[in-house]
Amino acid sequence: MHGQIDRERKAGEPGRGLTRRKLLIGGGAAVGLAVGWAVWPRHYAPNLATAPGEAMFNAFLKIGRDGRVIVAVPQAEMGQGVYTSLPQILADELGADWRTVAVEPAPISPLYANSLLIEEEADRRLPEWLHGAGHWAAREIAMRMNLAVTGGSSSIRAFEERMREAGATARSLLCMAAAQRWGIDWKACSAEAGFVVRGGDRIRFGELAAIAARLDPPDEVILRPPPERTLVGRSVPRLDLPAKVDGTALFGADIRLPGMVYASIAHGPYGAGRPARMTMGDAEATPGVMAVVTNPGWVAVVGTNWWAADRGLQALAVEFDAAGPHPGDASVRRALDAALAGDAKRFVERGDPDEALTGQGVISADYAVPMLAHAPLETLTATARFTGGRVEIWTPTQSAPMARAAVARALGIGTGDVTIYPTLIGGGFGRKGENDAAVEAAIIARKIGKPVQLVWPRREDIQHSRFRPPAMARLKARLAPGGAIAAWSAKIAAPSTVSEAIDRMTGRPRRDRYDPEHAAIEGAAPPYAITALAIDHAPAAIGVPTGAWRSVANSYTAFFTESFIDELALTAGVDPLSFRMQALAAQPRLARCLQMAAAIGAWQGEPGAGAGQGLAVHSCFGSHVAILAEAQIEAERIRVSNVTAVVDVGRVIHPDIVRQQVEGGILWGLANAFGNGIALDQGVVTAANFDGLDLPDLAGTPEIRVEIIPSDQPCGGAGEIAVPPVAPAVANAIFAATGKRLRQLPLRLAGA
């Protein structure tokens, strides 16, 4: 198993090493790499809390005397369904009755580290024969960093194996306990529907749990073969829905503590420093206002209720000192233009693209996308209680260990003095991977000496989102005879968002400039057969913090690639579907998605008068998708009437959840296509509420059809896969309807 468990030690105490002194890893025994395990790895004991009558089997599972199966989920639930799909995997291997399965958030522990994000980076950097060693090292690094983070469509991909192992191990222990009663070989037993069975004999899990949990697991744990997996692949009832329907589910703003007060907050414009001037009298005269708290970069007003605090904050009329230049739309555009015209680092190269893209016959086009806010329904929030040098934090977070570390740094205390209680998340999309509100609430609570609930007002949540970065791209290509793509290059100017975010999350000061990074061009390498290829990143310093946004760089690289591929098809005089299919011979899974989308969506391939169809494909997060969009034009108003999506996400754990995630991703993709970009005036974002973002509404939602391709391939991600191809598919449909090529987001016909 990934995380080794020592049953004889206290929680969190390091162990002495594995019982086996070596681990063989790598590309098979013949070319494996023998690594001395004692040099680096450690053991960690599970730190799950058990109630009376509960027996802990491992870091992921407890079983009660009453037969309840409680699964500890190490990923944040923010609507994507991990509180159902991860327990479903474990319960399937265990042989549990789904009606008895419960869920709770896993505590902070290295055992719950999400190593997949580091493993994928290791795969990119290392030759294939070292991938095994890279994955081993990645797991150790993730555990040492306590990297429990929800993001990158990684939950199922990162934890499927561990959940299966946890369930199978517990099943073996239960069978061993039953076999002792029956006086038989435990391997003659099986488990199903919450019972250990042998012929006509049956014993409930609850009767065996206390004894079974004290047994040593067998040397070899056998996973169920596919015919015995009765829960996986079914749309079982979601475990998180009943509480959300009856109102008992706890989100960040639902927390109530004795003596708790409330706070609202205002941050300075981008480029601002400390609060300098404010009308204290007007704020203090607001009924219910109790205190004003200032800190570098922000000011908060505390009140007996949140409405009073926010009214007092607005009456405060705070002004901030300038710490640097205030960015605006023009300065951001200049930074991107300069980056596109300047030096860049090449991250992908095949053949000799520079030579192939010189001379006559080169096709080129420039594209651009704006900054975008996350705008989840739930704004940033946290509740803090500071007592006796220790602080407790209740907050919706995509990384509880990072929240704990950030609060500890801000207060100058140890992480052992910070307790994080993660709540359900009312929309994260990457924004709640950072922990601004938790830190601010902790500071306010210590200063005023009372428990405090900080809720960012909507205007702050939009104006100080960690925006999807703006980007510009210059694409070039050359076609070979017959329409094949002989050469392709993409130079992308964008901030080095991941490097920025890592600095913020680890407490390092923001740098004036960042080096180029691969994350900024993720998804930019086309899936098509191309003889010579180059993908470059030119970092742009725009003076505005940017961050992870649903599907990250794929949200703009797919727009660049799939718009340009349509332009190449037009130049080649080939139907866009046929042009793509002939270039996808080496990508059978993606080609099948495209072929099915064209069939289900009734692809016509002919330009229409005021109506058109557009295609786009994309692969990311281990999954593949094709989109067919239909657009109708009425007096320069664009209406998307139908969207057909075909996805291949590998093995499907819960079909309804996959479908929901794809449907939600399509709507998010429409917001990417049509939503207003973030506009800046002297460091201040002009939008203050949803109305300033021009997001899609229910009345304008197209008919959506989703087809999931059955597959026995490894699980891919579903939460973000549908976002990237929507905007280019719509842009291509607009071209088919009007003959106008829109190369910038948001898509607008006016002035095109």
Secondary structure, 3 states (H helix, E strand, C coil): CCCCCCCCCCCCCCCCCCCCCEEEEECCHHHEEEEEHHHCCCCCCCCCCCCCCEEEEECCEEEECCCCEEEEECCCCCCCCHHHHHHHHHHHHHCCCHHHEEEEECCCCHHHCCCHHHHHHHHHHCCHHHHHHHHHHHHHHHHHCCCCCCCCCCHHHHHHHHHHHHHHHHHHHHHHHHHHHHCCCHHHCEEECCEEEECCEEEEHHHHHHHHCCCCCCCCCCCCCHHHCCCCCCCCCCCCHHHHHHCCCCEHHHCCCCCCEEEEEEECCCCEEEEEECCHHHHHCCCCEEEEEEECCEEEEEECCHHHHHHHHHHHCCEEEECCCCCCHHHHHHHHHHHHHCCCEEEEEECCHHHHCCCCCCEEEEEEECCECCCCCCCCEEEEEEECCEEEEEECCCCHHHHHHHHHHHHCCCHHHEEEEECECCCCCCHHHCCHHHHHHHHHHHHHCCCEEEECCHHHHHHCCCEECCEEEEEEEEECHHHCEEEEEEEEEECCHHHHHHHHHCCCCCCCCCCCCHHHHCCCCCCCCEEEEEEEEEECCCCCCECCCCCCCHHHHHHHHHHHHHHHHHHHCCCHHHHHHHHCCCCHHHHHHHHHHHHHCCCCCCCCCCEEEEEEEEEECCEEEEEEEEEEEECCEEEEEEEEEEEECCCCCCHHHHHHHHHHHHHHHHHHHHCCCCCEECCEECCCCHHHCCCCCHHHCCEEEEEECCCCCCCCCCCCCCCCCHHHHHHHHHHHHHCCCCCECCCCCCCC
